[in-house]
Amino acid sequence: MGMAEALQVLLRATADWLQLEQRRGIHSIVVNEELLRSVAHSGGIHPQAQPVRHSFKEPVTMDSKSPKSRKITIGLETSPEVSPAQNPIRRPASARLDDMEMLSREVLPCQLCPHLAQSRKQVVFGHGNLNAALMFIGEAPGMEEDEQGLPFVGKAGQLLNRMIKAMGLDREDVYIANVLKCRPDTPGQAYGNRKPTPEEMERCNPYLLRQVEIIQPRVIVALGATALQGLFGNPNESITRSRGKWRSFRDIPLMPTYHPSYLLHKESVPDQAMIEKRKVWEDMLSVMEKLDIPISAKQRGYFSQ
């Protein structure tokens, strides 16, 4: 792709993204280099795609404050400056469905990681309720997920389902996705999984960000260190240090906790498994409190001696 064509793709992607932000009631956006990279990746996933061009009724102005941080002000008639987590007005369900279907059509044929596109059986886009207040984010699909095209359907997924049930919710009440949409290739191996590379997660990250923007969850649960590293773009994120401590991701409260597969690995040592499961359940109780979900005495008593 030539420089002129690449610039056109970036401009179209920026216009698409700004239009989405305007519809969500965002009045101003602070733009940095990381955000610009996300926009570049998120808007017409393939150069040959033809993103819909948008025009603004009001002018868009850029107010330069420093070389690395510029503020884009979008002219709106009646929209306070709010974050997605604070904004009580969601787009209509039909509009969110349209947005997610459009995104899925872009993601399913993705070729950004040619080695993954060659080895995968299918892209594992995400699954759940687009009205969900709670979003779970894991690391990458495994063999079962690659087979079925759904996230968390193997043994770890079954444990996650039990956790969700214990919270008084159903799987269909939440939304589940991964930081990487394809199963990491394992050349020469018929079984087993590997951790996604930072480069793979970076390429896939704009897809996940757009899912978060469409759903606008009130709370995100990051399952495991890889999910944290992918979300925050920091390979040094530690789930041991972060677990159980509230974080903020794009102004949305985020709870880091252990991945269900970690708990499964601990089951060979029952006493240790019980300790780790209790920690995760304490994190889920904190999530329930954040979401104003009533907690029964029985739920509070899980894992009590």
Secondary structure, 3 states (H helix, E strand, C coil): CCHHHHHHHHHHHHHHHHHHHHHCCCCEEEECHHHHHHHHHHCCCCCCCCCCCCCCCCCEEEEECCCCCEEEEECCCCCCCCCCCCCCCCCCHHHHHHHHHHHHHHHCCCCCCHHHHHHCCCCCCCEECCCCCEEEEECCCCHHHHHHCCCCCCHHHHHHHHHHHHCCCCHHHCEEEECCCCCCCCCCCCCCCCCCCHHHHHHHHHHHHHHHHHHCCCEEEEECHHHHHHHHCCCCCCHHHHCCCCEEECCEEEEEECCHHHHHHHHHCHHHHHHHHHHHHHHHHHHHHHCCCCCCHHHHCCCCC
